[in-house]
Amino acid sequence: MNDYLRTFKGRKQKWFGLKLPVKAALAQPYLHPLMRTVAPHINGIKVGRLPAPIGLTEVRGRAGGAGFYLVDPFRCEIAKEFYWGKGRRTESEDAFALDLMVELSRDADVFLDIGAYTGVFTMAVLAANPAAVAHSFEIIPAVVTGLEKNVARNHLGDRVTVHPTGVGKPGTTMQVPTGDGGSALPSFYGTGMDFDSGAEVRFTSLDELLPDLPEGHPLVTVKIDVEGAENDVLDNGRELLATLRPDILCEILDDRAQPEQLMRILDRLDYHYYLVGTDHLIAHDEIVPDPHFRDWLFTTKNPEDMRVAGYPVR
């Protein structure tokens, strides 16, 4: 086993130790105003990746007409996007994906946020739908703390259950780092990585969650962002999928996906596949990982049903 944090890729991710001091310098009051003025006018720079001011405690975001708060934008990679985007995510496809999940969840009873990070989807969905509750799953202890802070800031403690567990094959465990990630709360750790030390995190399954959902036939929506482990999530949630047929927004990475296995799970339940673009959905007969767009919508609604419901489908 080779600790990911000691691999070349892991060290490069942190600029070989330089990322935190560089980021901290750019976030200081004497330098940040200049960067904020100049950076948006430089071609090729993705401003959402630049740091937020080191003293900024929170940002206000909006999606689907509803507002919410995200705390600690200096540490949270998603919150800093809302700072640079003036309340919106900076990449158009990411902003559209968030709006899409909010719209799909307007009448939902339960929202499942799997790989929640600090909970932007949870906050946005529950801000727009005051009747919904959420189960939010995150495996990194420092990120769980950030998620809990956002739940508290948005006064959602009675509507969100935070699960410091993974979702996949029940009974399995994974060792995850307990540190704070250095320059930012880590957003890319997944089951395909090994770590020499840390906390042991337990995995549950979607099917094990069924008894905790409201009785009857609740309307459920799901977001999955698990760095390539989506097959394990859905393969161990076949009963929930068959019973509730939820709409699912799922990140599919072109270098990690196994679309054939994923389609074997979803095809028998008559799911349709839509790639999430910058401002519209692209209907596909098959899941074909895209090198630029990461998010897919899986739903039992066909393209015509989606268009009638007001969703932009091509």
Secondary structure, 3 states (H helix, E strand, C coil): CCCHHHCHHHHHHCHHHCHHHHHHHHCCCCCHHHHHHHHHHCCCCCHHHCCCCCCCCEEEEEECCEEEEEECCCCCHHHHHHHHCCCCCCCHHHHHHHHHHHHHCCCCCEEEEECCCCCHHHHHHHHHCCCCEEEEECCCHHHHHHHHHHHHHCCCCCCEEEECCEECCCCCEEEECCCCCCCCCCCCCCCCCCCCCCEEEEEECHHHHHHHCCCCCCCEEEEECCCCCHHHHHHCCHHHHHHHCCEEEEECCCCCCCHHHHHHHHHCCCCEEEEECCCCEEEECCCCCCCCCCEEEEECCCHHHHHHCCCCEC
